[in-house]
Amino acid sequence: MNLNGKHALVTGGGTGIGLAIAQMLADQGAQVTITGRRQEVLDEVAGANMTGMAMDVRDEADVVGTIEAAVAARGPVQICVANAGIAEGRALHKTSLEMWRNIMATNLDGAFLTIRESLKGMLGTDWGRVITISSIAGLRGLKGAAGYTASKHGVIGLTRALSEDYIGTPYTFNAICPGYVDTPIVTRNTDSIAQRAGISAEQARKVMTDANRHKRLIAPEEVSAAAQWLIGPGSQSVNGQCIEIAGGQS
């Protein structure tokens, strides 16, 4: 796959799934802009073909300004990967409105703003790919995480609607829906689950591992391989789809 001359934007690109996808795109020749809230994290991983720009996907003005600057520097975004997200679980009757709104602002509003601003330049080109990173929770309910589940269902709805809006054009919109992936989010959730459930960290990690049908955590590179397929040659008829990466049927 030759992506020379293509500008790719990956939100949440400093760690985990986002970083794996960004590195894959850079290896294929794309000029990659990675974003995240902490510039120092982005600077640690940036390098040839990969530039870090601090951006908070919850902040409309920040998203607009940052993507404008990225486009001015590297051309219109033709590969948009809306990956930035948070995974927080809590029983609904214990969920504050502040927590709910932060999950929605990050996971759903952030995807909307990122895609909207990327499309402004992409639609003036002859080819484009938009990939959202949802979750297996976007396809079924995740116990103890109603807010997260609702946000990821919303991401899939957004992706499917856009695929219909632009059907028959050279732009496709697809969602990747991973199970539990071996990322810093899983590490943070291990402590959270252990504390809430009164179990050990080892037991908490096993809860997440066992939730994947093949009983192991998924490597970020398995997700980036799916993204590579959705971007690569022969993918033009794959549109509005939810690609499950969960070790088996959901």
Secondary structure as the mmCIF struct_conf table of DSSP 4:
data_model
#
loop_
_struct_conf.conf_type_id
_struct_conf.id
_struct_conf.beg_label_comp_id
_struct_conf.beg_label_asym_id
_struct_conf.beg_label_seq_id
_struct_conf.end_label_comp_id
_struct_conf.end_label_asym_id
_struct_conf.end_label_seq_id
TURN_TY1_P TURN_TY1_P1 ASN A 4 GLY A 5
STRN STRN1 HIS A 7 THR A 11
TURN_TY1_P TURN_TY1_P2 GLY A 12 GLY A 14
BEND BEND1 THR A 15 THR A 15
HELX_RH_AL_P HELX_RH_AL_P1 GLY A 16 ASP A 27
TURN_TY1_P TURN_TY1_P3 GLN A 28 GLY A 29
STRN STRN2 GLN A 31 GLY A 36
BEND BEND2 ARG A 37 ARG A 37
HELX_RH_AL_P HELX_RH_AL_P2 GLN A 39 VAL A 45
STRN STRN3 GLY A 47 GLY A 47
TURN_TY1_P TURN_TY1_P4 ALA A 48 ASN A 49
STRN STRN4 MET A 50 ALA A 54
TURN_TY1_P TURN_TY1_P5 VAL A 57 ARG A 58
HELX_RH_AL_P HELX_RH_AL_P3 GLU A 60 ARG A 74
BEND BEND3 PRO A 76 PRO A 76
STRN STRN5 VAL A 77 ALA A 82
STRN STRN6 ARG A 90 ARG A 90
HELX_RH_3T_P HELX_RH_3T_P1 LEU A 92 LYS A 94
HELX_RH_AL_P HELX_RH_AL_P4 LEU A 97 MET A 104
HELX_RH_PI_P HELX_RH_PI_P1 ALA A 105 ASP A 109
HELX_RH_AL_P HELX_RH_AL_P5 GLY A 110 MET A 122
TURN_TY1_P TURN_TY1_P6 LEU A 123 GLY A 124
BEND BEND4 THR A 125 ASP A 126
STRN STRN7 GLY A 128 ILE A 133
HELX_RH_3T_P HELX_RH_3T_P2 ILE A 136 GLY A 138
TURN_TY1_P TURN_TY1_P7 LEU A 139 LEU A 139
BEND BEND5 ARG A 140 ARG A 140
TURN_TY1_P TURN_TY1_P8 LYS A 143 GLY A 144
STRN STRN8 ALA A 145 ALA A 145
HELX_RH_AL_P HELX_RH_AL_P6 ALA A 146 ASP A 165
TURN_TY1_P TURN_TY1_P9 TYR A 166 GLY A 168
BEND BEND6 THR A 169 PRO A 170
STRN STRN9 TYR A 171 PRO A 178
BEND BEND7 GLY A 179 TYR A 180
STRN STRN10 VAL A 181 VAL A 181
BEND BEND8 ASP A 182 THR A 183
HELX_RH_AL_P HELX_RH_AL_P7 PRO A 184 ALA A 197
TURN_TY1_P TURN_TY1_P10 GLY A 198 GLY A 198
HELX_RH_AL_P HELX_RH_AL_P8 ALA A 201 ALA A 211
BEND BEND9 ASN A 212 ASN A 212
TURN_TY1_P TURN_TY1_P11 ARG A 213 HIS A 214
BEND BEND10 LYS A 215 ARG A 216
HELX_LH_PP_P HELX_LH_PP_P1 LEU A 217 LEU A 217
STRN STRN11 ILE A 218 ILE A 218
HELX_LH_PP_P HELX_LH_PP_P2 ALA A 219 ALA A 219
HELX_RH_AL_P HELX_RH_AL_P9 PRO A 220 ILE A 231
BEND BEND11 GLY A 232 GLY A 232
TURN_TY1_P TURN_TY1_P12 PRO A 233 GLY A 234
TURN_TY1_P TURN_TY1_P13 GLN A 236 SER A 237
BEND BEND12 GLY A 240 GLY A 240
STRN STRN12 CYS A 242 ILE A 245
BEND BEND13 ALA A 246 GLY A 248
#
